[in-house]
Amino acid sequence: MRSRVVRPLVLLLAFGCATTDPITADDGAGASGGNVTVEGGGGSQASGGSPPSSGGGDTGGSGAGADGGEGAGPSCGDGSIDGIEECDDQNAVADDGCTSCTIDCEPDASKDPTSGHCYRVFVASLNQSSAEANCQAWGGAPGLGQLASMGDAAENAFVAPLVTGNTWIGADDLGGAWAWPDGTPFSYENWQMGEPNYPGIEHCMFMDAEAKWHDHDCADLRSAYLCERLGAGAL
């Protein structure tokens, strides 16, 4: 029986993140034959042959990437959030909100272990529109910061310890129905008893110290606001 020779495999790292494509070895690989195939990359590399190109171009064959096109599989730094990445800002700069495809949360913020999103309560007496503008500025880049959205009971429970008084969150019904600013479906509700009590008049929302929701006049002042920061990169 021929002894099996296991060839060493090198995982390609991009900006500190390894690709998640499976690597398989042919059981029949010996000292003078058998192929080692890297699936999902730019073609297969047989022993002694030419290496695949990193982009699945002219010399490496074609392979489906994370976005369905030709090229390499998911990798940190390609600008797309895929695999186990929380963010991908297409650079290798550390501490800029997305480091090695992990969302940075400053010490005063809390990070949801499920989504990786950062949440922070700011204590300031503001109306809803000013609070939203401050959250957007805190996000650091367009579309990343916003008044927090509550997608489900788990998220609401996660932020509950952060909220100690009447605090703006993101929903409003200015479009005719209650909606979250980032497009999160308004399928979960956690209204305080008797709320919303002024439909058609009070169009914004705050969370009380029990993590219950109230409709409220958008122009009125609340004592704090809760921001949520998402991860940079295209989903």
N, C-alpha and C positions, 0 to 999 in steps of 0.2 A: 504494500500500500504506500502511495506517495505521501510523504509528510507535507502538511499544509504550511505554506509560508504566509504569514500575515504581514502585509506591507503597511508601513506607517502612513497615516493620513494626516494631512495638515488642514485644519479648519482656517478658512480665510476670515480675518477679522476686519471689520470696517468701522472705524471710529470707536472701537471698544465693544462692538456688538457682533456676535457671531451670527451667520445665517442660520436659519432654522430648517433648511432643506435636509432630508435624510441622506446619509451616505451609506452605500451598500457595497459589500465586497463579494465577488463571485467565489462560491465554494471551491471551484476548480482552479483557482489561481495558484500556480506553482512558480518555481524559479524561472521558468522560461515561457510562461503562457498565462492566460486568464486576464480579465479586464477588471479594473476598478472604475466604477461608474459613479459620478456625482450627479444625482438627479436634480432637476430644476435649474441647473446652471446653464452655461453656454455650450451644451453638447456633452458627449462622454469622452473621457480620456483613457485610451488604452495604454498599457505599459509599453514604454518605448516610443510612444507616438508624440504628437504635438499637443501641448496643453490647450484647453479650451480658452477662448477669449472671455474677458470679464463681462462683455456686453452682449454676447450671443450674436456677434456680427459675422463678417465675411469668413473668418477662419474657424470659428468655434461652433458652428451649427446654431440652431435656435432653441430657446427654452422659454417657457412661459414664466414671466415675473409675477410679483404680487399683484400688479395692477392689470394682469391679463395680457400684457404686451410681451414683446420679445425682450430678452435680457436676463440678467441675474435674478436670483430670488430675493426675498426681503432682506434688507440690510439697514443698519443704523446709519443715517446720513443721506438717505435717498429722498427725503422729503415726504414720505408716506408713512403713516402710523400703521404698522402691521405686526403680526406675531404678538410678542409680549411687550412691545414698546408702548410707553405712555405718551410719548411725543416724538417728533422728529423735525427739528428746525433746519435741517440740511446744512449744519455746520458743526465743527468740533470745539466751539467755544464753551468753556465751563462756566457755571454759575450765571447763565444768561436766561434762566427760566426753563431750560431743557438741557440737561447734561447727560451725555451718553444715553440718550433716548429715555431718560427718566425725568419727570417733572420736578423742578426745584420748588420747594416751599420754604419760605423764610421762617425763622424761629417763632414769630408771632402768629403764624398761620397753622392750620390743621390740615393734614393730608388724608383723604379718604383712601383706605387701602384697597378698595374695590376698583374705583375709577382712576385713582391717582390725582384727582382734582384737588386744588388748594382752596381752603375756605378761611376767611378772616373777617371778624367783626371790627368795624371802625366806630368808635363812639364820637358822634358829632350830630348836632341838631340841624338836619337838612330836610328839604323836600325830596320827593321821589326822583325827579329828573336830575337834580344835583348829585344825589347818591349814585345813580346809574352812571353819570359822567365820571365820577371819582373811581368807580369800579373798573370802568373801561381804561382809565389812565393807569390804574394799578396793574392791569393785565399785561402791560408792557408792549403789546402789539395789537393791531386791530383784530377784533373778534375773539380775543382770548379772555378778557375780563368782563364781568357783568354782575348785576345783582343776582343772587343765587336762585337757581331753579330746583324745585323738589320733584324729582321724577318718580319716587316711590317712598314707601314707609321707612325703608332702611336709610335712605339719604336724609329724610327728615329727622330720624332718630340720631343720626351721626352729628348733625349740626345743633341739635337741641341743647347740649351742654354749653355751647358757645353763646347762646342767646339768653340774656338775663333781663331784658326789657323790651319795649316795643321797638322792633327792628325791621326796617324795610327789607323785603325780598322782591324777586323780580316780576311776578305775574301782574298783568293788568287786563282789563276787558275793553280797552279803548277801541279794539277792532270789532266789538260786538259780542265776543265770548272770551272767557278767561284763557290766557295763553302765557307761556314762558318765553323769555326773550331769545333763547337759543334754539327754539323749535322743539324742545322736549315736550312730548305729548302730555296734555293736561288730563291724564287718566287717573291719577291719584289725587285725593282731596283730604285736607285735614283742618276744616273750618272749626273755629270755636263755636260753641252752641249759640244759635241765633244768628250766625253769620253765613253768608253776606247779608247785611240788613238794609243796605241802601243801593239796591241794583239800579243801574242807570244814572246814579249820582256819584257814588264813590267808586273810582275806577282803578285804584292801585291797592297793593297788598302789603301788610306787615305781619310779622310773626311775634307773638307775645312770649312771656317767660315760660309758658307751658308748651311752647313749640306749636301752638294753634294759630290759625290764620284769621285775619280780619280784612274786610274791604275798608278802604279809607280814601279820603280826599288826597289826590296826588300832590296838591299844592301845600298841604299841611306839613308841619315839621314833626319828625319822629326823632328819638334820641340816639339812634344808631342805625347802621345798615350792614348787611351781610353780603360780602363779595365772594364770587367763585371764579377761579382761574382754570381754564382748560389747557390742554397741551398743544403746542404748536405743531403744525403739519397737517397734511391732507389725509382724511379718512378714506 
